[in-house]
């Protein structure tokens, strides 16, 4: 099967039922998406498929037809995505385990809503769990990233 990840095409010989997360981590060595729960409820494994936030632990690799972007492909050291910049500026991460999924969810959300309310931010981010409880910093970062992207 052909999989385009972070702009690079890959030809892989995988079972179509294999979770996208394992294809990324075990076959391609991309470790930004984390294994958290394995059933798509914690958000640590979130990536973009065709620009939409997807839980890679529960998405069969055989169902992926559009390009995949992981945290590694969202921005570069020289040109971070606005969400990544703000995450660093506000020191959002505590332990950091969930943060790549948080950032990927926030980036996909802000791509479709540049002027979110706090309620919309809370709703969009509520499916990503943070055991350290950095939710107030996450909301502040999403707000600031929206402004950086031309929103409020």
C-alpha positions as a Markdown table, in Angstrom:
| # | Residue | x | y | z |
|---|---|---|---|---|
| 1 | Unk | 0.0 | 0.0 | 0.0 |
| 2 | Unk | 1.1 | 3.6 | -0.6 |
| 3 | Unk | 1.1 | 6.0 | 2.3 |
| 4 | Unk | 2.1 | 9.6 | 2.1 |
| 5 | Unk | 3.4 | 10.8 | 5.5 |
| 6 | Unk | 4.7 | 14.3 | 6.2 |
| 7 | Unk | 5.0 | 14.8 | 2.4 |
| 8 | Unk | 7.0 | 11.7 | 1.8 |
| 9 | Unk | 5.6 | 8.7 | -0.1 |
| 10 | Unk | 6.1 | 5.2 | 1.3 |
| 11 | Unk | 5.3 | 1.8 | -0.2 |
| 12 | Unk | 4.5 | -0.5 | 2.7 |
| 13 | Unk | 3.5 | -4.2 | 2.8 |
| 14 | Unk | 1.1 | -4.2 | 5.8 |
| 15 | Unk | -2.1 | -5.8 | 6.8 |
| 16 | Unk | -4.9 | -3.3 | 6.1 |
| 17 | Unk | -6.3 | -3.8 | 9.6 |
| 18 | Unk | -3.1 | -2.7 | 11.3 |
| 19 | Unk | -3.7 | 0.6 | 13.2 |
| 20 | Unk | -2.2 | 3.6 | 11.5 |
| 21 | Unk | -0.3 | 4.3 | 14.8 |
| 22 | Unk | 1.7 | 1.1 | 14.5 |
| 23 | Unk | 2.5 | 1.7 | 10.8 |
| 24 | Unk | 3.8 | 5.2 | 11.7 |
| 25 | Unk | 5.7 | 4.1 | 14.8 |
| 26 | Unk | 6.9 | 0.6 | 14.0 |
| 27 | Unk | 7.3 | 0.7 | 10.3 |
| 28 | Unk | 8.3 | 4.3 | 9.6 |
| 29 | Unk | 10.0 | 5.2 | 12.9 |
| 30 | Unk | 7.7 | 8.2 | 13.5 |
| 31 | Unk | 7.4 | 8.5 | 17.2 |
| 32 | Unk | 5.5 | 11.8 | 17.8 |
| 33 | Unk | 2.1 | 10.1 | 17.9 |
| 34 | Unk | 1.9 | 8.3 | 21.2 |
| 35 | Unk | 0.1 | 5.2 | 22.3 |
| 36 | Unk | -2.2 | 6.1 | 25.1 |
| 37 | Unk | -5.3 | 4.0 | 25.3 |
| 38 | Unk | -5.5 | 2.1 | 22.1 |
| 39 | Unk | -9.2 | 2.7 | 21.6 |
| 40 | Unk | -9.3 | 6.3 | 20.4 |
| 41 | Unk | -10.4 | 8.0 | 23.5 |
| 42 | Unk | -7.4 | 9.8 | 25.0 |
| 43 | Unk | -6.0 | 11.6 | 21.9 |
| 44 | Unk | -2.3 | 11.0 | 22.4 |
| 45 | Unk | -2.1 | 9.4 | 19.0 |
| 46 | Unk | -3.8 | 12.2 | 17.0 |
| 47 | Unk | -2.5 | 12.9 | 13.5 |
| 48 | Unk | -4.0 | 14.7 | 10.5 |
| 49 | Unk | -5.4 | 12.6 | 7.6 |
| 50 | Unk | -6.3 | 14.9 | 4.8 |
| 51 | Unk | -6.2 | 17.8 | 7.2 |
| 52 | Unk | -8.7 | 16.3 | 9.7 |
| 53 | Unk | -7.7 | 15.2 | 13.2 |
| 54 | Unk | -7.8 | 11.4 | 13.4 |
| 55 | Unk | -7.0 | 8.9 | 16.2 |
| 56 | Unk | -4.3 | 6.8 | 14.6 |
| 57 | Unk | -4.6 | 4.0 | 17.2 |
| 58 | Unk | -8.1 | 3.1 | 15.9 |
| 59 | Unk | -7.7 | 4.0 | 12.2 |
| 60 | Unk | -6.9 | 1.0 | 10.1 |
| 61 | Unk | -4.0 | 1.8 | 7.8 |
| 62 | Unk | -5.8 | 0.3 | 4.9 |
| 63 | Unk | -8.5 | 3.0 | 5.2 |
| 64 | Unk | -6.1 | 5.9 | 4.9 |
| 65 | Unk | -6.3 | 7.3 | 1.4 |
| 66 | Unk | -5.3 | 10.9 | 2.0 |
| 67 | Unk | -1.9 | 12.3 | 3.2 |
| 68 | Unk | -1.0 | 11.9 | 6.8 |
| 69 | Unk | 0.7 | 14.7 | 8.8 |
| 70 | Unk | 2.2 | 14.0 | 12.2 |
| 71 | Unk | 3.6 | 16.4 | 14.8 |
| 72 | Unk | 6.9 | 16.0 | 13.0 |
| 73 | Unk | 5.5 | 17.3 | 9.8 |
| 74 | Unk | 3.3 | 20.1 | 11.2 |
| 75 | Unk | 6.2 | 22.5 | 11.3 |
| 76 | Unk | 10.0 | 22.6 | 11.3 |
| 77 | Unk | 12.6 | 23.9 | 13.7 |
| 78 | Unk | 13.1 | 26.9 | 11.4 |
| 79 | Unk | 9.3 | 27.4 | 10.8 |
| 80 | Unk | 7.1 | 26.1 | 13.6 |
| 81 | Unk | 3.4 | 26.0 | 13.2 |
| 82 | Unk | 1.7 | 28.9 | 15.1 |
| 83 | Unk | 0.2 | 26.4 | 17.6 |
| 84 | Unk | 3.6 | 24.9 | 18.2 |
| 85 | Unk | 5.1 | 28.4 | 18.8 |
| 86 | Unk | 2.4 | 29.3 | 21.3 |
| 87 | Unk | 2.7 | 26.0 | 23.1 |
| 88 | Unk | 6.4 | 26.7 | 23.7 |
| 89 | Unk | 5.8 | 30.4 | 24.6 |
| 90 | Unk | 3.1 | 29.5 | 27.2 |
| 91 | Unk | 5.0 | 26.4 | 28.5 |
| 92 | Unk | 1.8 | 24.4 | 28.1 |
| 93 | Unk | 3.4 | 21.0 | 28.5 |
| 94 | Unk | 4.1 | 19.5 | 31.9 |
| 95 | Unk | 5.0 | 15.8 | 31.4 |
| 96 | Unk | 4.5 | 16.3 | 27.6 |
| 97 | Unk | 3.1 | 12.8 | 26.8 |
| 98 | Unk | -0.2 | 14.1 | 25.4 |
| 99 | Unk | 1.0 | 17.2 | 23.9 |
| 100 | Unk | 1.6 | 16.1 | 20.3 |
| 101 | Unk | -2.0 | 15.0 | 20.2 |
| 102 | Unk | -3.2 | 18.2 | 21.8 |
| 103 | Unk | -1.2 | 20.3 | 19.3 |
| 104 | Unk | -2.5 | 18.3 | 16.3 |
| 105 | Unk | -6.1 | 18.5 | 17.6 |
| 106 | Unk | -5.7 | 22.3 | 18.2 |
| 107 | Unk | -4.2 | 22.9 | 14.7 |
| 108 | Unk | -7.0 | 21.0 | 12.9 |
| 109 | Unk | -9.6 | 22.8 | 15.0 |
| 110 | Unk | -8.1 | 26.2 | 14.3 |
| 111 | Unk | -7.9 | 25.4 | 10.6 |
| 112 | Unk | -11.7 | 25.5 | 10.6 |
| 113 | Unk | -12.3 | 28.1 | 13.3 |
| 114 | Unk | -10.0 | 31.1 | 13.6 |
| 115 | Unk | -12.3 | 32.9 | 16.1 |
| 116 | Unk | -13.3 | 30.3 | 18.7 |
| 117 | Unk | -15.0 | 31.1 | 21.9 |
| 118 | Unk | -13.7 | 29.5 | 25.1 |
| 119 | Unk | -16.7 | 27.1 | 25.0 |
| 120 | Unk | -15.8 | 26.0 | 21.5 |
| 121 | Unk | -12.1 | 25.6 | 22.5 |
| 122 | Unk | -13.1 | 23.5 | 25.5 |
| 123 | Unk | -15.5 | 21.4 | 23.4 |
| 124 | Unk | -12.9 | 20.8 | 20.6 |
| 125 | Unk | -10.1 | 19.9 | 23.1 |
| 126 | Unk | -12.2 | 17.9 | 25.5 |
| 127 | Unk | -11.6 | 14.6 | 23.7 |
| 128 | Unk | -7.9 | 14.9 | 24.5 |
| 129 | Unk | -6.9 | 13.9 | 27.9 |
| 130 | Unk | -4.1 | 15.5 | 30.0 |
| 131 | Unk | -3.3 | 13.7 | 33.2 |
| 132 | Unk | -1.3 | 16.7 | 34.4 |
| 133 | Unk | -4.3 | 18.9 | 34.1 |
| 134 | Unk | -2.8 | 21.7 | 31.9 |
| 135 | Unk | -6.3 | 22.5 | 30.5 |
| 136 | Unk | -6.2 | 26.2 | 31.4 |
| 137 | Unk | -2.8 | 26.6 | 29.6 |
| 138 | Unk | -4.1 | 24.6 | 26.7 |
| 139 | Unk | -7.1 | 26.9 | 26.3 |
| 140 | Unk | -4.9 | 30.0 | 26.6 |
| 141 | Unk | -2.6 | 28.6 | 23.9 |
| 142 | Unk | -5.4 | 27.8 | 21.5 |
| 143 | Unk | -6.7 | 31.4 | 22.1 |
| 144 | Unk | -3.3 | 32.9 | 21.4 |
| 145 | Unk | -2.7 | 30.6 | 18.4 |
| 146 | Unk | -6.1 | 31.7 | 16.9 |
| 147 | Unk | -5.0 | 35.3 | 17.2 |
| 148 | Unk | -1.6 | 34.5 | 15.6 |
| 149 | Unk | -3.5 | 32.8 | 12.7 |
| 150 | Unk | -5.6 | 36.0 | 12.1 |
| 151 | Unk | -8.5 | 35.4 | 14.5 |
| 152 | Unk | -9.3 | 37.3 | 17.6 |
